[in-house]
Amino acid sequence: MAAFAEQGKDQEEPFGKMLSSNSLLVQMVVGDGAKDGNYGAAILIYRKIWQASEKAAEGSLWRLVLAISLKHVTPLKQRNAVAKRIRQSSLI
């Protein structure tokens, strides 16, 4: 995490805000933490979503924002890369 924060001002500021927010840290732990330990990238995703939507703080949407940032920080591998051919006659 320190290596991420040392990359520059753009990384240092949101990381510092994350560390200063006890409630956010607790919610991150309750949410099983950032996938593969990528907390730095997770907090950047979290911040971008908050900046993009005025409704991110409403109701339980903030939990969805947090969940998305924690779980999608590491790209998911595509599982269906090879499509199966379906005979057209079997669709009728």
Helices and strands as residue ranges (DSSP letters): H 2-5, H 9-20, H 22-30, G 35-37, H 39-52, G 54-57, H 61-71, G 88-91
